[in-house]
Amino acid sequence: MEKYNKLKAIAAQKEYIRENGGPFFAPKHGVCWKCHKNIYEPETAINANGNEYITGITVEEAGNRRITGCPHCNRSYCS
């Protein structure tokens, strides 16, 4: 399975919500309304120590937990 695939991740999140019930917080098309990046695509970030790391929600993560915020800008989607 591909680690990052926005279409598969969106489908996986919808299926997770269907199976587990409750609210759907993630943007329906995956684009964060604060930073305008797709939450299901990888982005390289740099921490305070100058080390690079990857943000983004994988297909596996989308299928195993409720998405409640942006992995890139940390905006909460819960209101």
C-alpha positions in Angstrom: 0.0 0.0 0.0 1.1 3.5 -0.7 2.0 5.4 2.4 0.6 8.8 1.1 -2.3 8.9 -1.3 -4.9 11.7 -0.8 -7.8 9.9 -2.6 -7.3 6.6 -0.7 -6.8 8.5 2.6 -10.0 10.5 2.1 -11.9 7.3 1.4 -10.2 5.6 4.4 -11.3 8.4 6.7 -14.9 8.3 5.4 -15.0 4.6 6.0 -13.5 4.9 9.5 -16.2 7.5 10.4 -19.0 5.3 8.8 -17.8 2.3 10.9 -17.2 4.2 14.1 -19.9 6.9 14.0 -19.6 10.4 15.3 -18.7 13.6 13.6 -16.5 14.0 10.5 -14.0 16.8 11.2 -11.4 16.6 8.4 -11.9 18.8 5.3 -13.9 16.7 2.8 -11.3 17.3 0.0 -8.3 17.2 2.3 -7.3 20.9 2.0 -6.8 22.7 5.3 -8.8 25.9 5.3 -6.1 27.6 7.4 -2.8 26.8 5.7 -4.3 25.6 2.3 -2.2 22.4 2.3 -3.6 19.0 1.7 -3.6 17.1 5.0 -3.1 13.8 3.3 0.1 14.8 1.4 3.6 14.8 2.9 5.3 18.1 3.7 8.8 18.5 5.0 9.1 20.6 8.1 12.1 21.7 10.3 11.9 21.5 14.1 13.6 23.9 16.6 16.8 21.8 16.5 17.0 22.2 12.7 16.1 18.6 12.0 13.8 17.8 9.1 10.7 15.7 9.6 7.6 14.8 7.5 4.1 16.0 8.3 0.9 14.6 6.7 -1.6 11.9 7.3 -1.0 8.5 5.7 -3.6 6.2 4.3 -3.1 3.9 7.3 -3.6 6.7 9.8 -6.7 7.9 8.0 -8.2 4.5 8.3 -7.4 4.0 11.9 -8.3 7.2 13.7 -10.6 10.2 13.6 -8.8 13.2 12.0 -9.3 16.2 14.2 -6.7 18.7 13.0 -4.1 19.7 10.4 -0.8 17.9 10.7 1.0 20.8 8.9 -0.3 23.9 10.8 -1.9 22.2 13.8 -5.3 23.9 13.2 -8.0 22.1 15.2 -11.1 21.1 13.2 -13.1 20.5 16.3 -15.5 23.3 17.2 
